[in-house]
Amino acid sequence: MKRTASLIVGTLGALLLSGAAQAACQVEYKAKRDSPLELYYDVAVVDAPCASAEAALRARLAARGLTLLKILSKRET
């Protein structure tokens, strides 16, 4: 009985840890900076689910003085 309970607890713990590890999203994007005009293409890993990665990336880019133009692709990591 104790072995079964340990197995269940271990399995649930592994599932929770694997879910936390997949909370990041890899985003391929284009951005720009004005004055003088500079265009950027890059791939960034955002510590957010892909559903909310655009907002997180937009904030990160704004802190660097960049404007997000387009997200080309998103992928869970």
N, C-alpha and C positions, 0 to 999 in steps of 0.2 A: 504494500500500500504506500509506504514512504517512497519507494523507488518510483512509482507511478506519479505521485505528486511532484517529486523532484523533476521528473521528465517533463511534466506539463508546465511547471514554472520555468524551467530552462528554455523550453520551446517558445513560450510567450515572451520571455525576455529577449530572445534572439529576434523574434518578429518585431518587437518594439525598437530594437537597435537598428535593424535593417530599414525600418520606416524612417527613422531619424536621419540615417545616412543618405536617403534619397530626397532630402528636403532642398537640395541645391539644384540649380538649373544652369545649363550652359547655353549662352545666348550669343548668336552671331548677329552683328549689327553694323549700321552705318551711322556716322555722326558728323557734325561740322562745328567749326569755330569761326565766327565772323571777325573781320578786321584784324589782320588780313584773313581772307577765306582759306581755311584749311579743312580738308576732307579726311575722314578717318574710316577705316574698316578694321574691325577687331572682333575677337571672341572673348567673352568674359564669363566667369562663373559667378553667379549671383546666389547668395545664401537665402533663397526664397523658392517656394514652389513655382513652377513655370506659369501658373495662372496669374501670379502677381509679380513676375520677374520684370515686366516692362516698367512698372512704377519704381521698383527698387533700382533698376538700371538708370532710369531717367534722373533720379535723385543723385546717384553716384556720378553721372556724367556732368550734371549741373554744378556739382562741387568743383569740377575741373574746368568749368567754363565752356562746356560742350553742350550742344543741342542734339538730341536723338532724332535722326531722320527716319530710319526704318529698321525694323527687326527682320532679319532674313530667315532665321530659324531658331527654334528652342528645342532643348533636349534635356531630359532628366539625367542627372549624374549620380 
